[in-house]
Amino acid sequence: MRSVRDASFEVLRAHGLTTLFANPGSTEVSLLADLPDDLEFVLALHEGSVVGAATGWAIARQAPALVLLHTTAGLGNAVGALATARENRAPLVVLVGQQDRRHLAHEPFLTGRLEGLAGDYPVRVETPARAQDVPGAIGRAAHAAVTARGPAVVVVPMDDWAQPAEELPVAAPAVLLRAGGADAPSVAKVADLLTAAVSPALVVGAGADHPATWEALTALAERLGCPVWQEAFGARAGFPQDHPNFAGHLPSDRTRLRETLAPHDLVLVVGAPVLRQYPYVPGPLAHRTTRLVLVTDDPGEAQRAPAELAVLTPLPAFCAELAHALPPRPTAPLRAPLRRPAPEPPREGEPLRAAHVLAALADRLPPDTVVVEETPSSRPDLHALLPARRPLGFLSAAMGGLGFAMPAAVGVRMAAPDRPVVAIVGDGSSLYQIQALWTAAHYGVGVLFVVLANGRYAVMDRLAEHHGGKPPWPAFEEVSVSGMATALGCPARRITDHAGLLHELDATLPTLAGRTQPILLEVSVEPDPTFAP
C-alpha cells in the first residue's frame, strides 16, 4: 500500500526538501521511524535552534528549508524564531505534529490548538481536512513559502501518515513559475526622478542582498556619483561596504536620520523599509525638500511606505535596467566618509573592549566570510570596523529577538560549506540558544563562535541609565559560556587579554574554510559606556 507518508516524501523530494531540521516528539514518530536514506535528519536541542538553523540554511541556499515541530510545545517554543524567519524573508516549510485525528474531539494529552498559535507570522497555515490531503498541503506550503518568503505551516495528525494515499494528482503544481521583470514605464519613472535630482542618495537593505542586485546597484551609484547608505538594523547588507560610494549605516532615530539625509533632494530606497527606526522621536521622517522613492520586492514593505512613489518589482532586473537607463552625470568627486578608526591595542593592564576584538577580526577575516551578528551593544562598532564585502557577508535577525545567531550560523555553514562562517555574539545573547553548539559539534559544522563576554545585559543597562534610573537586574559574571560549550561537545577557549586574543585568532582563522569542527572563543571584554544605534 502506498501511504500518505510515501506520497508526502515524493512531494518533499520534488521540492528539494530532503534535509529535515527537528527536535522531535511522540506525535512525529510515525513520520520519522525508518526515515528513507535520502532524507537527512538534523537534530537541534531546542525548537529555537531548529528554526534558526533552518533559517540560516534557507537564506544561504536561497531555497526553502524543511522544519518539523512537536505539537503545542514545539510550535510554541519556536514562535519567536518563526517571527525572525518571516522578517528575514526565509522560506520554510514547517510540519507540526498533532494528536491522533480519531480522538481529537476529546482533546487527549498533547492535543494542540495550533492554527493560531504562531499568530500572523506564518505566511500560510493549513490543517488538511483529510489524511489524503497532506501531500498537497505540503506542496502548497512549499510554493507559499517561496512566493511570500516566510514560514508556511502544515499541521498533520499523527495517524495521517499511515493512511492509504489516493491515486489522484496532488492538489498543488509540481512547478510554479513566477514571471517577473523590469517594467519599462516604472523604470522610466524612477530614472526621470533620479535624473532631475540635484543631489540623490541611495538607501539599501536586506532585500538587495543578491549578487546581481549588488552589481546593478554598484553601477547605479557610480553613474549617479552618489552616496549609498545601509538601512538601520538591516538583517543583511545591500551593497558592498568597502566600496568608495558606501557612506555607512543610517541612524535609527528621526532627528539624526533627518540630519543625515538633509543634503539630498531625492532618496531612493532599495530593498528596505522607508525608513527603519528604533526609538520614537517626534517630527517628520525627512526634510520637506527630500523626496522619498521605494523600489522593493516585498508587498508589505511597499504598502506601508511613506514614499512619493513605490515600485513593487524583482530587484535584480529592475536595478540593472535602471542603471542602464541613466547616463553618467558630471559630479564632484565623493568625499570619503569619515570612518571610525580602529582602536589602539590596549596597554598593559588595560581591559579588552569589543572594538579591539572586532578590529582584530577585521584584519584577519577573508573577504568571503559570512559574519552572523547578535551583539546588540557592540553592533555600531561591528558595522564600522567589519564591512560586508561579499553578498551574504553579513546576517542578523531582522526581528530583534535574541537566539538567532548561533543556530543560523550552523545552518549557513551547512548550506554553504565553502564559505567561512563566524558568529559574533554577546554572552547574554548566546544563552538564548546555547544548545545550537551541540548540533554544530555533532554534525561537524566548522563555525567560529566569538562570544563577547561582559557579564551583563549592557544595552539594557545603558537604556536604564538613559531613562534616569538604576537597572534592577544583576550582572551574571559567574556564567561561563566556554564551560557550557565544552559540556555540549564544542571546543572552547576563554581569552582575557589582547595577546591571547591575537594568538587564538591567528591559530584559528586560517583553518576556517576547511574546518569540520566548531570552536568557541569566549573573550572577556569591558562593557561599552555608551549605546547609540
C-alpha positions as CSV (number, residue, x, y, z in Angstrom):
1,M,0.0,0.0,0.0
2,R,1.3,3.5,-0.9
3,S,0.7,5.5,2.2
4,V,0.2,9.3,2.8
5,R,3.7,9.2,4.3
6,D,5.1,7.7,1.0
7,A,3.2,10.3,-1.1
8,S,4.5,13.1,1.2
9,F,8.1,12.0,0.8
10,E,7.6,12.2,-3.0
11,V,6.4,15.8,-2.7
12,L,9.3,16.7,-0.4
13,R,11.8,15.3,-2.9
14,A,10.2,17.1,-5.8
15,H,10.7,20.4,-3.9
16,G,14.2,19.6,-2.8
17,L,13.2,19.4,0.8
18,T,15.4,16.5,1.8
19,T,17.1,17.9,4.9
20,L,14.9,17.9,7.9
21,F,15.6,20.1,10.9
22,A,13.8,18.9,14.1
23,N,13.6,18.4,17.8
24,P,11.0,15.6,17.6
25,G,8.3,14.4,20.0
26,S,5.9,11.4,20.1
27,T,3.4,12.9,17.6
28,E,6.1,12.8,14.9
29,V,7.5,9.3,15.4
30,S,5.1,7.8,12.9
31,L,6.7,10.1,10.2
32,L,10.3,9.6,11.3
33,A,10.7,5.9,12.1
34,D,12.7,4.3,9.3
35,L,13.3,7.6,7.5
36,P,14.4,6.9,3.9
37,D,18.2,7.1,3.4
38,D,17.9,10.0,1.0
39,L,16.3,12.2,3.7
40,E,18.8,13.8,6.1
41,F,17.8,14.4,9.7
42,V,19.4,17.3,11.6
43,L,18.7,17.3,15.4
44,A,18.8,20.5,17.4
45,L,18.1,20.6,21.2
46,H,15.5,23.4,21.2
47,E,12.9,24.5,18.7
48,G,14.5,28.0,18.5
49,S,17.7,26.3,17.4
50,V,15.7,24.1,14.9
51,V,14.1,27.1,13.2
52,G,17.2,29.2,13.5
53,A,19.4,26.6,11.8
54,A,16.8,26.1,9.1
55,T,16.5,29.9,8.5
56,G,20.3,30.1,8.0
57,W,20.1,27.1,5.6
58,A,17.3,28.7,3.6
59,I,19.0,32.1,3.4
60,A,22.3,30.6,2.3
61,R,20.7,28.3,-0.3
62,Q,18.0,30.7,-1.4
63,A,15.6,27.8,-1.3
64,P,13.0,26.6,1.2
65,A,14.1,24.5,4.2
66,L,12.1,21.8,6.0
67,V,11.2,22.0,9.7
68,L,9.4,19.6,12.0
69,L,7.9,20.7,15.3
70,H,6.2,18.9,18.1
71,T,2.6,19.9,18.6
72,T,1.9,22.8,21.1
73,A,5.2,22.8,23.0
74,G,7.3,22.7,19.8
75,L,5.4,25.3,17.9
76,G,5.1,27.5,21.0
77,N,8.8,27.3,21.7
78,A,9.5,28.2,18.0
79,V,7.2,31.2,17.6
80,G,9.9,33.8,18.2
81,A,12.2,32.1,15.7
82,L,9.4,31.8,13.2
83,A,8.8,35.6,13.5
84,T,12.5,36.1,12.8
85,A,12.3,33.8,9.8
86,R,9.4,35.9,8.5
87,E,11.2,39.2,8.9
88,N,14.4,37.7,7.4
89,R,12.3,36.6,4.4
90,A,13.4,32.9,4.9
91,P,11.2,30.4,3.1
92,L,10.4,27.5,5.5
93,V,8.0,24.5,5.2
94,V,7.1,23.7,8.8
95,L,5.4,20.4,9.6
96,V,3.7,20.4,13.1
97,G,2.7,17.2,14.7
98,Q,-0.8,16.8,16.2
99,Q,-2.6,14.1,18.2
100,D,-4.3,11.2,16.5
101,R,-7.2,12.5,14.3
102,R,-9.5,9.7,15.6
103,H,-9.9,11.2,19.1
104,L,-9.1,14.9,18.6
105,A,-12.7,15.8,19.6
106,H,-11.9,14.5,23.1
107,E,-8.8,16.7,23.4
108,P,-6.4,13.9,24.6
109,F,-3.0,14.6,26.1
110,L,-0.8,16.5,23.6
111,T,-3.7,17.9,21.6
112,G,-2.6,21.3,20.2
113,R,-4.7,24.3,19.4
114,L,-2.2,25.0,16.7
115,E,-3.6,27.0,13.8
116,G,-3.5,30.4,15.6
117,L,-0.6,29.7,17.9
118,A,2.1,31.4,15.8
119,G,-0.2,34.4,15.1
120,D,0.2,36.1,11.8
121,Y,3.9,35.2,11.4
122,P,3.4,32.2,9.1
123,V,2.6,33.1,5.5
124,R,0.2,30.2,5.4
125,V,-1.3,27.7,8.0
126,E,-3.3,24.6,6.9
127,T,-4.6,21.6,8.7
128,P,-5.7,19.2,5.9
129,A,-9.3,18.2,6.0
130,R,-8.4,14.5,5.3
131,A,-5.2,12.5,5.7
132,Q,-5.1,12.1,1.9
133,D,-4.8,15.9,1.6
134,V,-1.5,16.1,3.4
135,P,0.8,15.7,0.3
136,G,-1.0,18.5,-1.5
137,A,-0.9,20.7,1.6
138,I,2.9,20.2,1.8
139,G,3.2,21.2,-1.9
140,R,1.1,24.3,-1.4
141,A,3.2,25.2,1.7
142,A,6.4,24.9,-0.4
143,H,5.0,27.3,-3.0
144,A,3.6,29.7,-0.4
145,A,7.0,29.8,1.5
146,V,8.8,30.8,-1.7
147,T,6.2,33.2,-3.0
148,A,5.6,35.0,0.3
149,R,9.1,34.4,1.6
150,G,8.4,33.1,5.1
151,P,7.3,30.1,7.1
152,A,4.4,28.0,5.8
153,V,2.8,25.7,8.4
154,V,1.1,22.3,7.8
155,V,-0.5,20.7,10.9
156,V,-0.5,16.8,10.5
157,P,-2.3,14.5,12.9
158,M,0.0,11.6,13.8
159,D,-2.2,8.9,12.4
160,D,-2.4,10.6,8.9
161,W,1.0,9.3,7.8
162,A,-0.1,5.6,7.8
163,Q,-3.4,6.2,5.9
164,P,-3.6,5.0,2.3
165,A,-2.8,7.7,-0.3
166,E,-5.2,8.2,-3.1
167,E,-4.1,7.8,-6.7
168,L,-5.2,11.3,-7.7
169,P,-2.9,14.2,-8.7
170,V,-1.5,16.2,-5.8
171,A,-3.5,19.4,-5.3
172,A,-0.5,21.6,-5.9
173,P,1.6,22.3,-9.0
174,A,4.8,20.4,-9.3
175,V,6.4,23.6,-10.7
176,L,5.2,27.1,-10.2
177,L,6.8,29.7,-12.4
178,R,6.9,33.3,-11.1
179,A,7.3,35.5,-14.1
180,G,8.7,38.9,-13.4
181,G,10.9,41.5,-14.8
182,A,11.6,45.2,-15.1
183,D,8.5,47.1,-16.2
184,A,9.7,49.7,-18.7
185,P,7.4,52.5,-17.6
186,S,8.3,52.0,-14.0
187,V,12.0,52.1,-14.8
188,A,11.5,55.3,-16.8
189,K,9.6,56.9,-14.0
190,V,12.3,56.3,-11.4
191,A,15.0,57.2,-13.9
192,D,13.4,60.5,-14.6
193,L,13.2,61.3,-10.8
194,L,16.9,60.5,-10.4
195,T,17.9,62.4,-13.5
196,A,16.1,65.5,-12.2
197,A,17.6,65.3,-8.7
198,V,20.4,67.6,-7.9
199,S,21.8,65.5,-5.0
200,P,20.4,62.0,-5.0
201,A,21.3,59.3,-2.5
202,L,20.6,55.5,-2.2
203,V,19.5,53.6,0.9
204,V,19.8,49.8,0.6
205,G,18.6,47.0,2.7
206,A,18.3,43.3,3.2
207,G,16.2,42.7,0.1
208,A,19.1,43.9,-2.0
209,D,21.5,41.2,-0.8
210,H,21.9,39.3,-4.0
211,P,25.0,39.2,-6.3
212,A,23.1,40.6,-9.3
213,T,21.5,43.4,-7.3
214,W,24.9,44.3,-5.7
215,E,26.3,44.6,-9.2
216,A,23.4,46.7,-10.5
217,L,23.4,49.0,-7.5
218,T,27.2,49.5,-7.8
219,A,26.7,50.6,-11.4
220,L,23.8,52.8,-10.4
221,A,25.7,54.5,-7.6
222,E,28.7,55.1,-9.8
223,R,26.6,56.6,-12.6
224,L,24.9,58.9,-10.1
225,G,28.1,59.6,-8.2
226,C,26.0,59.4,-5.1
227,P,26.5,58.0,-1.5
228,V,24.9,54.7,-0.5
229,W,23.6,54.2,3.0
230,Q,22.7,50.9,4.6
231,E,19.3,50.8,6.4
232,A,19.4,50.9,10.2
233,F,19.2,47.5,11.9
234,G,19.4,45.8,8.5
235,A,19.4,42.0,8.6
236,R,21.7,41.7,5.6
237,A,24.0,44.0,3.6
238,G,22.5,45.5,0.4
239,F,25.7,47.0,-1.1
240,P,29.5,46.3,-0.9
241,Q,30.5,48.1,2.2
242,D,34.1,48.5,1.2
243,H,33.1,50.4,-2.0
244,P,34.1,54.2,-2.1
245,N,30.4,55.2,-2.5
246,F,29.3,53.4,0.7
247,A,28.6,56.1,3.3
248,G,27.8,54.0,6.3
249,H,24.7,52.8,8.3
250,L,21.8,55.1,8.9
251,P,21.0,56.2,12.4
252,S,17.8,54.8,13.8
253,D,16.1,57.9,15.3
254,R,14.3,60.6,13.3
255,T,16.4,63.6,14.4
256,R,19.7,62.1,13.3
257,L,18.0,60.5,10.2
258,R,16.8,63.8,9.0
259,E,20.2,65.4,9.5
260,T,21.9,62.6,7.7
261,L,19.7,62.7,4.6
262,A,19.1,66.5,4.6
263,P,21.7,67.2,1.9
264,H,19.8,65.1,-0.6
265,D,16.7,66.2,-2.5
266,L,15.9,62.6,-3.6
267,V,16.4,59.4,-1.6
268,L,15.9,56.1,-3.5
269,V,15.3,53.2,-1.0
270,V,16.0,49.7,-2.5
271,G,15.0,46.5,-0.7
272,A,14.5,48.2,2.7
273,P,11.7,49.9,4.7
274,V,11.2,53.6,4.4
275,L,12.9,54.3,6.8
276,R,13.6,51.9,9.7
277,Q,13.7,53.5,13.1
278,Y,14.1,52.2,16.7
279,P,13.4,54.8,19.5
280,Y,10.4,57.0,18.8
281,V,11.4,60.7,18.2
282,P,8.7,63.2,17.2
283,G,8.9,65.2,14.0
284,P,8.9,64.4,10.3
285,L,10.8,61.5,8.8
286,A,12.7,63.6,6.4
287,H,13.0,67.3,5.5
288,R,10.2,68.6,3.2
289,T,12.8,69.1,0.5
290,T,13.8,65.4,0.5
291,R,11.6,63.2,-1.8
292,L,11.4,59.5,-0.9
293,V,11.1,56.7,-3.5
294,L,11.0,53.0,-2.8
295,V,11.8,50.0,-5.0
296,T,11.1,46.7,-3.4
297,D,10.0,43.1,-4.0
298,D,8.2,42.9,-0.7
299,P,4.4,43.8,-0.9
300,G,4.1,44.7,2.7
301,E,7.1,46.9,2.6
302,A,5.6,48.7,-0.5
303,Q,2.1,49.1,1.1
304,R,3.2,50.8,4.3
305,A,5.9,53.0,2.8
306,P,5.6,56.8,3.4
307,A,7.0,57.5,0.0
308,E,6.1,59.6,-3.0
309,L,6.4,56.5,-5.2
310,A,6.8,52.8,-4.5
311,V,7.6,50.2,-7.2
312,L,7.0,46.5,-6.5
313,T,9.3,44.5,-8.7
314,P,12.0,41.9,-8.8
315,L,15.1,43.8,-7.7
316,P,18.0,42.4,-9.8
317,A,16.3,43.0,-13.2
318,F,14.8,46.4,-12.2
319,C,18.1,47.8,-10.8
320,A,20.1,46.6,-13.8
321,E,17.6,48.3,-16.2
322,L,17.6,51.4,-14.0
323,A,21.4,51.7,-14.1
324,H,21.4,51.2,-17.9
325,A,18.7,53.9,-18.3
326,L,20.7,56.6,-16.5
327,P,23.5,58.5,-18.3
328,P,26.6,59.2,-16.3
329,R,26.3,62.6,-14.6
330,P,29.2,65.0,-14.0
331,T,29.6,65.2,-10.3
332,A,32.2,66.4,-7.9
333,P,34.3,63.5,-6.5
334,L,32.7,61.9,-3.5
335,R,34.5,62.7,-0.2
336,A,35.4,59.5,1.5
337,P,33.1,59.1,4.6
338,L,34.7,59.6,8.0
339,R,35.1,56.0,9.1
340,R,35.6,55.1,12.7
341,P,39.3,54.3,13.1
342,A,40.4,51.0,14.6
343,P,41.2,51.5,18.3
344,E,44.8,51.3,19.5
345,P,45.6,48.0,21.2
346,P,45.1,48.1,25.0
347,R,48.1,48.9,27.0
348,E,49.5,46.5,29.6
349,G,46.8,46.0,32.3
350,E,44.0,47.7,30.3
351,P,40.9,45.7,29.7
352,L,39.8,44.5,26.3
353,R,36.8,46.2,24.6
354,A,34.6,44.8,21.9
355,A,36.2,47.1,19.4
356,H,39.6,45.5,20.0
357,V,38.1,42.1,19.1
358,L,36.3,43.4,16.1
359,A,39.4,45.2,14.8
360,A,41.5,42.1,15.2
361,L,38.9,40.1,13.3
362,A,38.7,42.7,10.5
363,D,42.5,42.5,9.9
364,R,42.3,38.7,9.5
365,L,38.9,37.6,8.1
366,P,38.9,36.6,4.4
367,P,36.5,38.7,2.2
368,D,34.1,35.9,1.6
369,T,33.4,35.3,5.3
370,V,29.8,35.2,6.4
371,V,29.5,37.2,9.7
372,V,26.4,36.3,11.7
373,E,25.8,39.0,14.3
374,E,24.0,39.1,17.6
375,T,25.9,41.5,19.8
376,P,23.5,44.5,20.3
377,S,25.7,46.7,22.5
378,S,28.6,46.3,20.0
379,R,26.8,46.4,16.7
380,P,27.8,50.0,15.9
381,D,31.5,49.1,16.3
382,L,30.9,45.9,14.2
383,H,29.4,47.9,11.3
384,A,32.2,50.5,11.5
385,L,35.1,48.0,11.7
386,L,33.9,44.9,9.9
387,P,32.3,45.8,6.5
388,A,30.4,43.2,4.4
389,R,32.5,42.7,1.3
390,R,30.5,40.0,-0.5
391,P,26.8,39.1,-0.8
392,L,25.7,37.3,2.3
393,G,28.7,38.8,4.0
394,F,26.5,39.9,6.9
395,L,23.5,38.3,8.5
396,S,21.5,39.3,11.5
397,A,18.0,38.9,13.0
398,A,15.6,41.3,11.4
399,M,13.1,40.8,14.2
400,G,15.4,41.9,17.0
401,G,14.7,38.9,19.3
402,L,17.7,37.1,20.7
403,G,18.7,33.5,20.0
404,F,19.2,33.7,16.2
405,A,22.9,33.9,15.5
406,M,24.2,30.7,16.9
407,P,21.8,28.3,15.1
408,A,21.7,30.5,12.0
409,A,25.4,30.3,11.7
410,V,25.2,26.5,11.9
411,G,22.6,26.4,9.1
412,V,24.5,28.8,6.9
413,R,27.7,26.8,7.1
414,M,25.8,23.5,6.5
415,A,24.3,25.1,3.3
416,A,27.4,26.9,2.2
417,P,30.4,24.7,3.3
418,D,32.8,26.5,1.0
419,R,32.4,29.8,2.9
420,P,34.0,30.7,6.3
421,V,31.3,31.5,8.9
422,V,31.9,33.5,12.0
423,A,29.1,34.2,14.6
424,I,29.8,37.2,16.8
425,V,27.6,37.0,19.8
426,G,27.2,38.7,23.1
427,D,27.3,36.5,26.2
428,G,23.7,37.4,27.1
429,S,22.6,36.6,23.5
430,S,24.4,33.3,23.5
431,L,22.4,32.0,26.4
432,Y,19.2,32.0,24.4
433,Q,20.3,29.2,22.0
434,I,23.4,27.8,23.5
435,Q,22.0,24.4,22.6
436,A,22.9,25.1,19.0
437,L,26.6,24.3,19.8
438,W,25.7,20.6,20.3
439,T,24.3,20.5,16.7
440,A,27.4,22.2,15.4
441,A,29.7,19.7,17.2
442,H,27.7,16.6,16.5
443,Y,27.4,17.3,12.7
444,G,30.9,18.6,12.3
445,V,29.9,22.2,11.3
446,G,33.1,24.3,11.3
447,V,31.8,27.6,12.6
448,L,33.8,30.0,14.7
449,F,31.7,31.4,17.6
450,V,33.2,34.6,19.1
451,V,31.4,35.4,22.3
452,L,32.0,39.0,23.6
453,A,31.5,38.4,27.4
454,N,30.9,41.4,29.5
455,G,28.9,39.5,32.1
456,R,25.7,41.6,31.8
457,Y,22.9,42.9,29.6
458,A,24.9,46.0,28.6
459,V,22.3,47.5,26.2
460,M,19.6,47.3,29.0
461,D,22.0,48.9,31.4
462,R,22.6,51.8,29.0
463,L,18.9,52.2,28.3
464,A,18.0,52.3,32.0
465,E,20.6,55.0,32.5
466,H,19.1,56.9,29.6
467,H,15.8,56.9,31.4
468,G,17.4,58.2,34.5
469,G,17.1,55.0,36.6
470,K,19.1,52.3,38.1
471,P,18.7,48.8,36.5
472,P,17.1,46.2,38.9
473,W,18.7,43.2,37.2
474,P,22.0,41.8,38.4
475,A,25.2,41.1,36.4
476,F,25.9,37.5,35.6
477,E,29.7,37.5,35.6
478,E,29.9,34.0,37.1
479,V,28.3,32.4,33.9
480,S,30.9,30.5,31.8
481,V,29.9,30.3,28.2
482,S,33.1,28.4,27.3
483,G,32.2,25.9,30.1
484,M,28.8,25.4,28.7
485,A,30.2,25.0,25.2
486,T,32.6,22.3,26.4
487,A,29.8,20.5,28.1
488,L,27.9,20.5,24.8
489,G,30.8,19.0,23.0
490,C,32.1,22.2,21.3
491,P,35.8,23.0,21.9
492,A,36.2,26.3,23.6
493,R,38.8,28.8,24.9
494,R,38.5,31.7,27.3
495,I,40.5,34.8,26.4
496,T,41.3,37.6,28.8
497,D,44.0,39.7,27.2
498,H,44.9,41.1,23.8
499,A,48.0,38.9,23.2
500,G,45.9,35.8,23.9
501,L,43.2,37.1,21.5
502,L,45.7,37.5,18.7
503,H,47.2,34.2,19.3
504,E,43.9,32.3,19.2
505,L,42.7,34.2,16.1
506,D,46.0,33.6,14.2
507,A,45.7,29.9,15.1
508,T,42.0,29.6,14.2
509,L,41.2,31.9,11.3
510,P,43.4,30.2,8.7
511,T,41.6,27.0,9.3
512,L,38.0,28.4,8.8
513,A,37.5,27.4,5.2
514,G,38.1,23.8,5.8
515,R,37.1,23.3,9.4
516,T,34.8,20.4,10.2
517,Q,34.7,21.1,14.0
518,P,33.3,24.2,15.6
519,I,35.2,26.3,18.1
520,L,34.1,28.9,20.6
521,L,36.2,31.8,21.8
522,E,34.8,33.5,24.9
523,V,36.5,36.9,25.1
524,S,36.2,38.8,28.3
525,V,35.5,42.5,27.4
526,E,34.7,45.6,29.4
527,P,31.2,46.9,28.8
528,D,30.9,49.9,26.5
529,P,29.9,53.0,28.4
530,T,27.5,54.3,25.7
531,F,24.9,52.9,23.2
532,A,23.8,55.0,20.2
533,P,22.3,52.8,17.5
